[in-house]
Amino acid sequence: MEIRQLGAEHFEERVALNQFAFQFALTQEQIEGLREGFRPEREWGVFEGGRLLAAMTLLPLEIWVNGRKMAMGGVAGVATWPEARRKGCVAGLLRHGLETMREAGQTVSMLHPFSFPFYRRYGWEMTIERKTYTLEPRHFPPRAEVPGRVERVSKDADLLDGVYEAFASRYTGMLVRTSEWWKRRVFTKPGIAAVYYNGGGKPEGYLLYEVKERTMTVHE
């Protein structure tokens, strides 16, 4: 078996592996959208006889740590075809990934694991809890008049990122977002955006949300 970067010719097989491993189905339009953003240099695979057995994505990212930006390696899309499981493919990919990230100066790595015990063996540990709240209108306080205004706006990364960074930089572990991240990871969620401008006209808050069947879902 050999571990090496994928090429553009492996795009369809990588998408097929993801759909099988993570149990979702993409339309042809969605697949073409993914093709546009496919970065082979970020994709690593285990090959045997020219066949892709397992794959992993390494994302060059940054996070906030004590108010400063720090290079971070994001691990994503770790997947294996069923006939290749129990052969050490994923273990080999993860070890290779850790070495690659260290050489790139990424002293921190983050991922969204399917199993905490599995990734704990390789040095990762839980740092974040994600919570979802369901509220009734009666849970909200009465409306109070404050200076400024709220406006619906287009999903504009240049506008929203300044508000996001002012908030995110206060908390260790928050992601530094690029324009590509906004476009492909944030704005792909359905719904609209609204921004709060203070009395001086400066944007200080935003909401990404959708309203469907009398339910408001706040994405951010």
C-alpha positions as CSV (number, residue, x, y, z in Angstrom):
1,M,0.0,0.0,0.0
2,E,1.1,3.6,-0.8
3,I,0.0,6.9,0.7
4,R,0.1,9.8,-1.7
5,Q,-1.8,12.9,-2.8
6,L,-4.8,12.5,-5.0
7,G,-4.9,14.0,-8.5
8,A,-7.7,15.7,-10.4
9,E,-8.5,12.4,-12.0
10,H,-9.5,11.0,-8.6
11,F,-12.4,13.5,-8.1
12,E,-15.2,11.2,-9.0
13,E,-13.9,8.3,-6.9
14,R,-13.3,10.6,-3.9
15,V,-16.9,11.9,-4.1
16,A,-18.2,8.3,-4.4
17,L,-16.2,7.3,-1.4
18,N,-17.6,10.2,0.7
19,Q,-21.2,9.5,-0.3
20,F,-20.8,5.8,0.7
21,A,-18.9,6.4,3.9
22,F,-21.0,9.3,5.2
23,Q,-24.4,8.0,3.8
24,F,-25.6,11.0,1.7
25,A,-26.5,11.5,-1.9
26,L,-25.6,14.4,-4.1
27,T,-27.3,15.7,-7.2
28,Q,-25.3,16.2,-10.3
29,E,-25.4,19.9,-9.8
30,Q,-24.0,19.6,-6.3
31,I,-21.2,17.3,-7.6
32,E,-20.2,19.9,-10.2
33,G,-20.2,22.6,-7.5
34,L,-17.8,20.4,-5.5
35,R,-15.6,19.9,-8.6
36,E,-15.1,23.6,-8.8
37,G,-13.7,23.7,-5.3
38,F,-11.8,20.4,-5.4
39,R,-8.2,20.9,-4.3
40,P,-6.2,17.7,-5.0
41,E,-3.2,19.0,-3.1
42,R,-5.3,18.8,0.1
43,E,-6.4,15.2,-0.5
44,W,-4.4,12.2,0.6
45,G,-5.2,8.6,-0.2
46,V,-4.1,5.0,0.4
47,F,-3.6,3.2,-2.9
48,E,-3.1,-0.4,-3.7
49,G,-2.6,-1.5,-7.3
50,G,-3.7,1.9,-8.4
51,R,-7.0,1.6,-6.5
52,L,-8.1,4.2,-3.9
53,L,-8.8,2.4,-0.7
54,A,-9.1,5.3,1.8
55,A,-8.8,9.0,1.8
56,M,-8.4,12.1,4.1
57,T,-8.5,15.8,3.6
58,L,-6.0,18.2,5.2
59,L,-7.2,21.8,5.3
60,P,-4.7,24.6,5.9
61,L,-6.6,26.8,8.3
62,E,-6.0,29.2,11.2
63,I,-7.7,29.6,14.6
64,W,-7.6,32.2,17.3
65,V,-5.5,31.4,20.4
66,N,-5.4,34.1,23.1
67,G,-6.2,36.8,20.6
68,R,-3.6,35.7,18.1
69,K,-3.9,33.7,14.9
70,M,-2.3,30.3,14.9
71,A,-1.8,27.8,12.0
72,M,-4.1,24.8,12.3
73,G,-4.5,21.6,10.3
74,G,-8.1,20.7,9.7
75,V,-8.7,17.0,9.3
76,A,-11.8,16.1,7.3
77,G,-13.5,13.4,5.1
78,V,-11.6,10.4,6.6
79,A,-13.2,7.5,4.8
80,T,-12.5,3.9,3.8
81,W,-14.1,1.5,1.4
82,P,-15.5,-1.5,3.3
83,E,-13.2,-4.1,1.7
84,A,-10.2,-2.0,3.0
85,R,-11.2,-1.8,6.6
86,R,-9.2,-3.4,9.4
87,K,-6.1,-3.1,7.3
88,G,-4.6,0.0,9.0
89,C,-5.4,2.4,6.2
90,V,-6.9,5.1,8.4
91,A,-4.2,4.7,11.0
92,G,-1.6,5.2,8.3
93,L,-3.3,8.3,6.9
94,L,-3.6,9.9,10.3
95,R,0.0,9.3,11.2
96,H,1.0,10.7,7.8
97,G,-1.3,13.6,8.3
98,L,0.3,14.5,11.6
99,E,3.7,14.4,10.1
100,T,2.6,16.6,7.2
101,M,1.0,19.1,9.4
102,R,4.0,19.3,11.7
103,E,6.2,20.0,8.6
104,A,3.8,22.7,7.5
105,G,4.1,24.4,10.9
106,Q,0.6,23.6,11.9
107,T,1.1,22.9,15.6
108,V,-2.7,22.6,16.3
109,S,-5.1,20.2,14.5
110,M,-8.9,20.0,14.8
111,L,-11.5,17.6,13.4
112,H,-15.2,16.6,13.8
113,P,-14.9,12.9,15.0
114,F,-17.3,10.0,14.5
115,S,-15.8,8.6,17.7
116,F,-13.9,10.4,20.5
117,P,-12.1,7.2,21.7
118,F,-10.9,6.4,18.2
119,Y,-9.2,9.7,17.6
120,R,-8.0,10.0,21.2
121,R,-5.6,7.2,20.5
122,Y,-3.8,9.5,18.0
123,G,-3.6,12.6,20.3
124,W,-6.9,14.5,19.7
125,E,-9.1,15.4,22.6
126,M,-12.5,17.0,22.9
127,T,-12.4,20.8,23.1
128,I,-15.9,22.0,22.0
129,E,-19.5,21.2,22.8
130,R,-22.2,21.9,20.2
131,K,-25.6,22.7,21.6
132,T,-29.0,23.2,19.9
133,Y,-31.8,25.2,21.6
134,T,-35.5,25.1,20.7
135,L,-37.4,28.2,22.0
136,E,-41.0,29.3,22.1
137,P,-41.8,33.0,21.5
138,R,-42.7,33.4,25.1
139,H,-39.1,32.7,26.1
140,F,-37.9,36.0,24.5
141,P,-37.8,39.2,26.5
142,P,-40.0,42.1,25.5
143,R,-38.7,44.2,22.7
144,A,-36.7,47.3,23.8
145,E,-35.8,50.3,21.7
146,V,-32.1,50.6,21.1
147,P,-30.0,53.0,18.9
148,G,-29.3,51.8,15.4
149,R,-31.2,49.5,13.0
150,V,-31.4,46.0,11.6
151,E,-31.4,45.4,7.9
152,R,-31.7,42.4,5.7
153,V,-28.5,42.1,3.5
154,S,-27.0,39.9,0.9
155,K,-24.6,37.2,2.1
156,D,-21.5,39.3,1.8
157,A,-18.3,37.8,3.4
158,D,-16.6,41.3,3.3
159,L,-19.4,42.7,5.4
160,L,-20.0,39.8,7.8
161,D,-16.3,38.8,8.4
162,G,-15.5,42.0,10.3
163,V,-18.3,41.3,12.8
164,Y,-17.4,37.7,13.0
165,E,-13.7,38.4,13.7
166,A,-14.4,40.9,16.4
167,F,-16.4,38.2,18.2
168,A,-14.2,35.1,17.3
169,S,-10.9,36.7,18.2
170,R,-12.0,36.8,21.9
171,Y,-12.3,33.0,22.2
172,T,-9.6,30.4,21.9
173,G,-10.4,27.8,19.3
174,M,-12.6,29.9,17.0
175,L,-11.8,29.5,13.3
176,V,-10.3,32.3,11.2
177,R,-12.6,32.3,8.1
178,T,-11.4,32.8,4.6
179,S,-13.7,34.1,1.8
180,E,-13.7,30.5,0.4
181,W,-14.9,29.2,3.8
182,W,-17.7,31.7,3.9
183,K,-18.8,30.8,0.4
184,R,-18.6,27.0,0.7
185,R,-19.2,26.3,4.3
186,V,-21.4,29.1,5.7
187,F,-23.4,30.6,2.8
188,T,-24.4,27.3,1.4
189,K,-27.0,26.9,4.2
190,P,-30.5,28.1,3.2
191,G,-32.0,31.3,4.3
192,I,-31.1,35.0,4.5
193,A,-28.9,37.4,6.4
194,A,-29.6,40.4,8.6
195,V,-27.2,42.9,10.1
196,Y,-27.4,45.2,13.2
197,Y,-25.9,48.6,12.7
198,N,-25.3,50.7,15.8
199,G,-26.2,54.3,16.1
200,G,-23.1,55.3,14.3
201,G,-23.8,53.1,11.3
202,K,-21.2,50.5,12.2
203,P,-22.2,46.8,11.8
204,E,-22.0,45.1,15.2
205,G,-24.0,41.9,14.8
206,Y,-25.5,39.6,12.2
207,L,-28.0,36.7,11.9
208,L,-28.1,33.9,9.3
209,Y,-31.5,32.3,9.4
210,E,-34.4,30.8,7.6
211,V,-38.1,30.7,8.3
212,K,-40.1,27.7,7.1
213,E,-43.4,26.3,8.2
214,R,-43.7,28.8,11.0
215,T,-40.4,27.8,12.5
216,M,-37.3,30.1,12.5
217,T,-34.0,28.3,12.3
218,V,-30.9,30.3,13.3
219,H,-27.8,28.9,11.6
220,E,-25.6,31.5,13.1
